[in-house]
Amino acid sequence: MNQLYFDGMAIYNNVSFPYLFLTFTSNSNWPEVQNILSSMNLIVVDRLDIVVSVFRIKFEKLSTYLTKKKKLGKVIACEPNFVEFKFIMNNNHYSYPL
């Protein structure tokens, strides 16, 4: 985690400070997730890997859309590397870096 911070600071010192900070959150109610789970008669907690897989696909599409297709303008530097998977069950918070 510290290394990501230092990498980001190095980019900012050489290029400029960021104009945009995005947070992309998964949703277990996405139609893609619900279609797969309902076809197997499962609930989300049975197959968290499906939620993670759909999240990764959507995250990659968003990243490509914003950087390679330049939908928000020219991208000078981009560091979309820190992804963390969290869920809450019985009031306990669980966090897993991916």
N, C-alpha and C positions, 0 to 999 in steps of 0.2 A: 504494500500500500504506500509506504514512504517513497519507494522508487517511482511509482506513478506520479506522485506529487512533484518529485524532483524533475522528472521528464517533462511534465507540464510547465513547470517554471522555466526550464531551459528553452522550451518552445516560445514561451511568452517573452523572454528576454531577447530572443533573436528575431521574432516576427512582430508580435504585438499582443495585447491582452484580448481575451475572447469577447466577441460581441454577442455570442449566443451560447446558452447552456441548456441542453435538453435532458429530460428525464423520460425514459420509455418504460412503461409498466405493463406487465402481463395481466391478462384477465382470464380467469378460468371459464368465463361465460362466452368467450369468443366462439362464433359458430363452428369454426374448424375443430376446436377442442370438443365441443358438445356433440358434434356429428360423429366423431371417432368414438367417444365414450359411450354414446347411446347405442351405437351399433354393436358394442361389446357388452352392453348391460353393466357398465361400471360407473363409479363416481370418481371425481377428481382425485381424491386422496388415494385411490387405488393405483392410479397411473400418473404421478406427477411428471414423469419423463415426457409425456405427451404435451403437457403445458410448456415445458422447457423447450421442446423441439419446435413447437409452433412459435414461441417467443423468439427463438434464434432465427427462424426463417423471416419473421416480420421485422426483426431488428436489422438483419442483413439487407432486406429490401429498402427499409428506411434509410440506412446508411448509404446505400448505392444511389437512391433517389436524391439525397441531399448533396452528396459529394461528386459522384461521377456525372450525374445529369445536371449539376450546378443549378438546382432549382432556387437556391437562395443566393446565388451569385458565385463568384470565384472563391474556392476554398484554398486558403493558404496553408493551413495546418489542421489536422483532425486527429484526435486520440480517443476513438470509441472503444476502449479496451476493458474498462472496469464494469463487469456484470456480476450482480449478486442476486441469488434466488432466496427469497424470504417467504415464509408462510407462518400462519398463526393457527395453532390447534390447542384447544383446551386452555386458552389464555397463556400459553407458552410460545415465545417467539423463537423461531429457528431460522438461522441464516447460513447459507452455503454459497461460497464464491464458486462461480462456474469457470 
